[in-house]
Amino acid sequence: MSRIKITIPSATYFRVFLSVRITDLNYGNHVGNDAIVSLLHEARIQWLQQGGYDELQFAGHSLIMAGLSVEFMKESFYGDILQIDISCGEISAAGFELYYHLQCDREGKLTSIAKAKTDMVSFDYPLRKVMPLSNEAKAFLQGSAIP
């Protein structure tokens, strides 16, 4: 069985720190795969908000997720503070790739918990139609990386 391998772009566009909540744990007493997806969503919303956007108002249209890939690497536990770095990958006429690197401190060293990629598409919900990304959206997506 081949495993998903995600290569994170070198430039980080946004960094957020999120605490693992008790409700994020599964029967194995670690963060469940469904909770990872929720953490990605929270990180993406915070990234959009710092640009003055949200998923329903993104530079002229809304956003819809067309794809999701997650590479699970290590367990995460209640009380962990996850550092989630967001990077932008390929930008097309109507969509873009977002990459997420989830890490936490393990004995003074950042340890990778998971890597993920979402394929986001510009969407008009009333028309139920994919729309081209606006120049404003492209400018935001090509914004400067953080050090």
QUIVEN-V908645 format. One record per backbone hydrogen bond with DSSP energy under -1.0 kcal/mol. NH is the residue of the N-H (numbers start at 1). CO is the residue of the C=O. E is the energy in kcal/mol with one decimal. If there is no record, write none. Layout:
# QUIVEN-V908645
((NH & CO & E) (NH & CO & E))
This chain:
# QUIVEN-V908645
((13 & 86 & -3.2) (14 & 86 & -1.4) (16 & 84 & -2.0) (18 & 82 & -2.4) (20 & 80 & -2.7) (24 & 21 & -1.7) (25 & 22 & -1.3) (26 & 30 & -2.5) (29 & 26 & -2.2) (31 & 76 & -2.6) (32 & 24 & -2.4) (36 & 32 & -1.8) (37 & 33 & -1.6) (38 & 34 & -1.6) (39 & 35 & -2.5) (40 & 36 & -2.3) (41 & 37 & -2.1) (42 & 38 & -2.4) (43 & 39 & -2.4) (44 & 40 & -2.6) (45 & 41 & -2.5) (46 & 42 & -2.3) (47 & 43 & -2.2) (48 & 44 & -2.6) (49 & 45 & -2.6) (50 & 46 & -1.7) (51 & 48 & -1.2) (52 & 49 & -1.7) (53 & 48 & -2.5) (54 & 57 & -1.2) (58 & 61 & -4.0) (61 & 58 & -1.3) (62 & 123 & -2.6) (63 & 55 & -3.0) (64 & 121 & -2.0) (66 & 119 & -3.7) (67 & 119 & -1.1) (69 & 117 & -2.4) (71 & 115 & -3.5) (73 & 113 & -2.8) (74 & 113 & -1.8) (79 & 20 & -1.7) (80 & 77 & -2.3) (82 & 18 & -3.4) (83 & 103 & -3.4) (84 & 16 & -3.2) (85 & 101 & -2.1) (86 & 14 & -2.9) (87 & 99 & -2.4) (89 & 97 & -2.7) (92 & 95 & -3.2) (96 & 120 & -2.4) (97 & 90 & -1.9) (98 & 118 & -2.7) (99 & 87 & -3.2) (100 & 116 & -2.5) (101 & 85 & -2.2) (102 & 114 & -2.8) (103 & 83 & -2.4) (104 & 111 & -1.9) (106 & 109 & -2.9) (111 & 104 & -2.9) (113 & 102 & -3.4) (114 & 102 & -1.5) (115 & 71 & -2.0) (116 & 100 & -2.4) (117 & 69 & -2.4) (118 & 98 & -2.6) (119 & 67 & -2.2) (120 & 96 & -2.9) (121 & 64 & -2.6) (122 & 94 & -3.2) (123 & 62 & -2.6) (124 & 129 & -2.9) (128 & 124 & -1.5) (129 & 124 & -1.7) (131 & 122 & -2.3) (133 & 93 & -3.2) (138 & 134 & -2.4) (139 & 135 & -2.4) (140 & 136 & -2.2) (141 & 137 & -2.5) (142 & 138 & -1.6) (143 & 140 & -1.5) (146 & 12 & -3.2))
